[in-house]
Amino acid sequence: MDIEQKQAEHIEHFVKQASTIKGSSSFLANVIVEATSHPSLFAFSEILSVPNILELQGTEHSIYLDLLQMFAHGTWSEYKSSASNLPQLTPDQILKLKQLTMLTLAEANKVLSYDVLMHELDVVNVRELEDFLINECMYVGIVRGKLDQLRRCFEVQFAAGRDLRPGQLGNMIHTLSDWLGTSDNLLISIQDKIKWADTMSELDKKHKKENEERLEEVKNALSLKADMDFRGHGLFAEPGGVMDYDEDRRSKRRRHPMG
């Protein structure tokens, strides 16, 4: 079973659970803690949109709504800067938020230096960092990549997507619209070049045909001239040959008179 299918099943489970709880903010808080601690759940926007969850706003358990928002969009560094206003995390939640932080970093950069990763993940040495990347990220299936110990970096080949931040969808639509406009302009340019190439091809064919016709005309003219020259040479040379022959016979007779 791939990670997307697992995600869908876990999300459906927690959405149903949160939707059936009425009037008990403490139970909803427990659902949030359970969801943010689950080892195979990395998407929270659907749970965050459940009406019962949103009703935690303004209650004594509203900090759990803030916590769920942190797991949907935030990072470990952002949690640390707001820790005094959020519930204390369990070890499983700390691991989960560091995994989510890795996804955010991998989305922004395809080559991540060990120094940056150790700082963002609060890891004290390279061995601990590489163990985290291998066992808690690549083995889990949320990230694929290559550890480059010589260059001290992690080369990202794949990273699962996180929940979209507020306003991020609009930015993505704007980016895609710009890309679509650029693609349209490129398509028009390609079509113009194809038309130009077709026109040049037709002109080349026409020019080639004209050259062939001219060459054929020249060949015919040369052939005709050669034929006329040959016939003219034969017409004037033959009588001269006869006259020479007759003249030679008369000369011989004069030198040898009959006895």
Disulfide bonds with the S-S distance in Angstrom:
none
